């Protein structure tokens, strides 16, 4: 394992394989907290509400995220929550053109947020290098696909069948249950031929969890990170942020940044966020606090004359 050489009071859990080549980019997660931008080509996503449903807006949003410093962009065509049925063909019609356009214009890492094998397969062929499976590998063929193509697979904790309600979730200890689930699914993926260096984990804030559960995952994120694989904090504008602050959907940016920073200080190596520019600034500052990077310049009180 590689332990980050942070000089702060936050002891980051070690990573077994911190340097990852994902698509055209190489990311050293021992010293870099990656920002994953969100582009939902859906008319009913919980936050965007169709803002990037039009093809040109989705492509523009992805390219703007790259320009703002995002390391990768996560493209989805079906929201996680229950809603109108979206066929595999319709989902592919939504996400594939975005993947193709972004891959042709940028080297940003592209992930496709899907639980369907045929959608993942077509998007990988078109330039995506990550499959973001928010269903906890309920379809093991996704691991086999990643193994055969060299793609990275995100394994997320969630308990319900895809797009199915899961009312009043209960856990004996939500963090221990999530860690146990993720460890078992990682073992399954490896048994199916996936290399450990192709796996990223996500505890799934708010996915089949209430606000108390998501807050517990946030404050104990180091236990997730101790699995040893790069872990995602997908906290942006989630309901647990809104309920914690009494904030409506459009007033959760500051709370989201605070939650993402807390997770990063405890070992999250990727934050999945809507506001890319502010998230990039927050993560660069977090890296600097952790001692993972140097300040861009030193001027204040560095000479005999104060500025």
C-alpha positions as CSV (number, residue, x, y, z in Angstrom):
1,X,0.0,0.0,0.0
2,X,1.0,3.6,-0.6
3,X,0.4,6.0,2.3
4,X,0.1,9.7,1.2
5,X,2.9,11.8,2.6
6,X,0.6,14.4,4.1
7,X,2.1,16.5,6.9
8,X,-1.3,17.5,8.5
9,X,-3.1,16.1,11.5
10,X,-5.4,14.2,9.1
11,X,-3.9,10.7,8.7
12,X,-5.1,9.6,5.3
13,X,-5.8,5.8,4.9
14,X,-3.3,4.1,2.5
15,X,-4.2,3.2,-1.0
16,X,-3.2,-0.2,-2.5
17,X,-2.8,1.3,-6.1
18,X,-3.0,5.1,-6.0
19,X,-1.7,5.8,-9.5
20,X,-4.4,5.1,-12.0
21,X,-4.4,5.5,-15.8
22,X,-8.0,6.1,-16.7
23,X,-8.6,6.9,-20.4
24,X,-6.1,9.4,-21.5
25,X,-5.2,10.7,-18.0
26,X,-3.0,9.4,-15.2
27,X,-4.2,10.4,-11.7
28,X,-2.1,9.9,-8.6
29,X,-4.8,9.6,-5.9
30,X,-2.1,9.7,-3.2
31,X,-1.7,13.4,-3.9
32,X,-4.7,14.5,-5.9
33,X,-8.4,14.7,-5.1
34,X,-10.2,14.4,-8.4
35,X,-13.3,16.4,-9.2
36,X,-16.0,14.4,-11.1
37,X,-18.5,16.7,-12.9
38,X,-22.1,15.7,-13.3
39,X,-23.9,15.9,-16.6
40,X,-27.4,14.5,-16.6
41,X,-29.1,14.2,-20.0
42,X,-32.4,13.6,-18.4
43,X,-35.6,15.7,-18.2
44,X,-36.2,14.7,-14.5
45,X,-32.9,14.6,-12.6
46,X,-33.4,15.5,-9.0
47,X,-31.2,18.7,-9.2
48,X,-30.8,19.7,-12.9
49,X,-34.4,19.3,-13.8
50,X,-33.6,19.0,-17.5
51,X,-31.1,21.8,-17.6
52,X,-28.7,19.7,-19.7
53,X,-31.2,17.5,-21.4
54,X,-30.7,19.1,-24.9
55,X,-27.7,17.5,-26.6
56,X,-25.8,20.7,-27.2
57,X,-26.3,21.8,-23.6
58,X,-25.0,18.5,-22.3
59,X,-21.9,18.6,-24.5
60,X,-21.3,22.2,-23.6
61,X,-21.6,21.5,-19.9
62,X,-19.1,18.6,-20.2
63,X,-16.6,20.7,-22.1
64,X,-17.1,23.6,-19.7
65,X,-16.4,21.3,-16.8
66,X,-13.1,20.3,-18.4
67,X,-12.1,23.9,-18.9
68,X,-13.0,24.6,-15.2
69,X,-10.6,21.9,-14.1
70,X,-12.7,18.8,-13.7
71,X,-10.7,15.6,-14.0
72,X,-13.6,13.7,-15.4
73,X,-17.3,14.0,-16.3
74,X,-20.0,11.5,-15.4
75,X,-22.7,11.3,-18.0
76,X,-26.1,9.9,-17.2
77,X,-29.3,9.2,-19.1
78,X,-31.6,7.8,-16.4
79,X,-32.0,9.2,-12.9
80,X,-31.4,6.9,-10.0
81,X,-34.8,7.4,-8.4
82,X,-38.0,5.8,-9.6
83,X,-39.7,7.5,-12.5
84,X,-41.1,6.9,-16.0
85,X,-39.6,3.9,-17.7
86,X,-36.6,4.6,-20.0
87,X,-35.7,1.9,-22.4
88,X,-32.1,0.8,-23.0
89,X,-32.5,2.2,-26.5
90,X,-33.7,5.6,-25.3
91,X,-30.9,5.7,-22.6
92,X,-28.3,5.0,-25.3
93,X,-29.8,7.7,-27.5
94,X,-29.3,10.2,-24.7
95,X,-25.8,9.4,-23.5
96,X,-23.9,8.0,-26.6
97,X,-23.9,11.2,-28.6
98,X,-22.6,13.1,-25.6
99,X,-19.8,10.6,-25.0
100,X,-18.8,10.7,-28.7
101,X,-18.8,14.5,-28.8
102,X,-16.8,15.0,-25.6
103,X,-14.3,12.3,-26.5
104,X,-13.7,14.0,-29.8
105,X,-12.9,17.3,-28.2
106,X,-11.3,16.6,-24.8
107,X,-9.0,14.2,-23.0
108,X,-11.2,14.5,-19.8
109,X,-12.0,11.1,-18.3
110,X,-15.6,10.1,-19.3
111,X,-17.7,7.9,-17.2
112,X,-21.2,6.6,-18.1
113,X,-23.7,6.4,-15.2
114,X,-25.6,3.2,-16.1
115,X,-26.6,-0.2,-14.9
116,X,-27.2,-1.6,-18.4
117,X,-24.6,-3.7,-20.1
118,X,-25.5,-2.7,-23.6
119,X,-25.3,1.0,-22.7
120,X,-22.0,0.6,-21.0
121,X,-20.5,-1.4,-23.9
122,X,-21.5,1.1,-26.6
123,X,-20.2,4.0,-24.5
124,X,-16.9,2.4,-23.8
125,X,-16.5,1.8,-27.6
126,X,-17.3,5.5,-28.1
127,X,-14.6,6.8,-25.7
128,X,-15.9,6.4,-22.2
129,X,-13.3,4.7,-19.8
130,X,-15.4,4.3,-16.7
131,X,-18.7,2.6,-15.9
132,X,-20.4,4.2,-12.9
133,X,-22.7,1.5,-11.7
134,X,-24.9,2.9,-8.9
135,X,-26.7,-0.4,-8.3
136,X,-23.9,-2.2,-6.5
137,X,-23.0,-4.6,-9.3
138,X,-26.4,-6.2,-9.4
139,X,-25.5,-7.1,-13.0
140,X,-22.1,-9.0,-12.7
141,X,-21.7,-8.8,-16.5
142,X,-20.6,-5.1,-16.0
143,X,-17.5,-6.4,-14.2
144,X,-16.8,-8.8,-17.0
145,X,-17.2,-6.0,-19.5
146,X,-14.7,-3.8,-17.7
147,X,-12.3,-6.7,-17.4
148,X,-12.4,-7.4,-21.1
149,X,-12.1,-3.7,-22.2
150,X,-9.7,-2.4,-19.6
151,X,-12.4,0.1,-18.3
152,X,-12.6,1.3,-14.7
153,X,-15.7,0.2,-12.7
154,X,-17.2,2.2,-9.9
155,X,-18.9,-0.1,-7.4
156,X,-21.5,1.8,-5.3
157,X,-23.4,0.7,-2.3
158,X,-27.1,0.5,-2.9
159,X,-29.6,-2.2,-2.0
160,X,-32.7,-1.8,-4.1
161,X,-33.3,-3.0,-7.6
162,X,-32.6,-0.4,-10.2
163,X,-35.0,2.6,-10.0
164,X,-37.0,0.9,-7.3
165,X,-38.1,2.7,-4.1
166,X,-36.5,1.5,-0.8
167,X,-38.6,2.9,2.0
168,X,-37.4,3.5,5.5
169,X,-34.0,1.8,5.2
170,X,-32.5,0.3,8.3
171,X,-29.0,-0.7,9.2
172,X,-27.4,-2.2,12.3
173,X,-24.4,0.1,11.7
174,X,-24.6,1.8,8.3
175,X,-20.9,2.3,7.9
176,X,-19.9,-1.3,8.9
177,X,-22.7,-2.6,6.6
178,X,-21.5,-0.4,3.7
179,X,-17.9,-1.5,4.2
180,X,-18.9,-5.2,4.3
181,X,-21.1,-4.8,1.2
182,X,-18.3,-3.0,-0.8
183,X,-15.6,-5.5,0.2
184,X,-17.8,-8.4,-1.0
185,X,-18.7,-6.7,-4.3
186,X,-15.0,-5.9,-4.9
187,X,-14.1,-9.6,-4.3
188,X,-16.9,-10.6,-6.7
189,X,-15.5,-8.2,-9.4
190,X,-12.0,-9.5,-9.0
191,X,-13.3,-13.1,-9.2
192,X,-15.0,-12.1,-12.5
193,X,-11.6,-11.0,-13.9
194,X,-11.3,-7.4,-12.9
195,X,-8.0,-6.1,-11.7
196,X,-8.0,-4.2,-8.4
197,X,-6.5,-1.2,-10.3
198,X,-9.7,-1.0,-12.3
199,X,-12.0,-0.6,-9.3
200,X,-13.2,2.5,-7.5
201,X,-15.8,2.5,-4.6
202,X,-18.6,4.7,-3.6
203,X,-20.5,4.4,-0.3
204,X,-23.6,5.9,-2.0
205,X,-24.7,8.9,0.1
206,X,-28.5,9.0,0.2
207,X,-28.8,5.9,-2.0
208,X,-31.3,3.8,0.0
209,X,-30.2,5.8,3.1
210,X,-31.7,8.6,5.1
211,X,-30.0,11.8,6.3
212,X,-28.8,10.2,9.5
213,X,-27.2,7.4,7.6
214,X,-25.5,9.8,5.1
215,X,-24.2,12.0,7.9
216,X,-22.7,8.9,9.6
217,X,-21.0,7.9,6.4
218,X,-19.6,11.4,6.0
219,X,-18.1,11.6,9.5
220,X,-16.7,8.1,9.3
221,X,-15.6,8.2,5.7
222,X,-12.1,7.1,6.8
223,X,-13.6,3.6,7.4
224,X,-14.7,3.5,3.8
225,X,-11.3,4.7,2.6
226,X,-9.5,2.0,4.6
227,X,-10.7,-0.5,2.1
228,X,-7.7,0.8,0.2
229,X,-9.3,1.7,-3.1
230,X,-10.0,5.3,-4.3
231,X,-13.4,6.3,-2.9
232,X,-16.0,8.7,-4.2
233,X,-17.9,11.2,-2.1
234,X,-21.0,11.8,-4.2
235,X,-22.6,14.5,-1.9
236,X,-23.5,17.3,-4.3
237,X,-26.9,18.9,-3.5
238,X,-28.1,15.7,-1.9
239,X,-31.1,15.6,0.4
240,X,-29.0,15.0,3.5
241,X,-27.4,18.4,2.8
242,X,-30.7,20.0,2.4
243,X,-32.2,18.4,5.4
244,X,-29.2,19.2,7.5
245,X,-29.4,22.9,6.7
246,X,-33.1,23.3,6.0
247,X,-32.0,24.4,2.5
248,X,-34.0,24.0,-0.7
249,X,-32.6,22.3,-3.8
250,X,-31.0,25.4,-5.3
251,X,-29.4,26.6,-2.0
252,X,-27.1,23.6,-1.2
253,X,-23.8,24.5,-2.8
254,X,-22.0,25.6,0.4
255,X,-23.3,22.6,2.3
256,X,-22.2,20.3,-0.5
257,X,-18.7,21.8,-0.5
258,X,-18.5,21.4,3.3
259,X,-19.5,17.8,3.0
260,X,-17.1,17.0,0.2
261,X,-14.3,18.7,2.0
262,X,-15.0,16.7,5.2
263,X,-15.0,13.4,3.2
264,X,-11.7,14.4,1.5
265,X,-10.0,15.2,4.8
266,X,-11.0,11.6,5.8
267,X,-9.7,9.9,2.7
268,X,-12.1,10.5,-0.2
269,X,-10.1,10.8,-3.4
270,X,-12.9,11.7,-5.8
271,X,-15.8,14.2,-5.3
272,X,-18.8,14.1,-7.6
273,X,-20.0,17.7,-7.8
274,X,-22.3,20.0,-9.8
275,X,-20.5,23.3,-9.2
276,X,-17.1,22.4,-10.8
277,X,-15.2,25.7,-10.4
278,X,-15.9,26.0,-6.7
279,X,-15.3,22.3,-6.1
280,X,-11.9,22.4,-7.9
281,X,-10.9,25.4,-5.7
282,X,-12.1,23.6,-2.6
283,X,-10.2,20.4,-3.4
284,X,-7.0,22.3,-4.3
285,X,-7.2,24.1,-0.9
286,X,-7.9,20.8,0.8
287,X,-4.8,19.2,-0.8
288,X,-2.7,22.2,0.4
289,X,-4.0,21.9,3.9
290,X,-3.2,18.2,3.9
291,X,0.3,18.9,2.7
292,X,-0.2,17.1,-0.6
293,X,0.6,20.2,-2.7
294,X,2.5,23.4,-2.3
295,X,0.8,26.9,-2.5
296,X,0.8,28.4,-5.9
297,X,2.9,31.3,-4.7
298,X,4.2,32.8,-1.4
299,X,4.0,36.5,-0.9
300,X,2.2,37.5,2.3
301,X,4.7,38.4,5.0
302,X,7.6,36.9,3.1
303,X,9.7,40.1,2.9
304,X,10.6,43.0,5.1
305,X,7.7,45.0,3.5
306,X,4.2,43.8,4.1
307,X,1.8,43.8,1.2
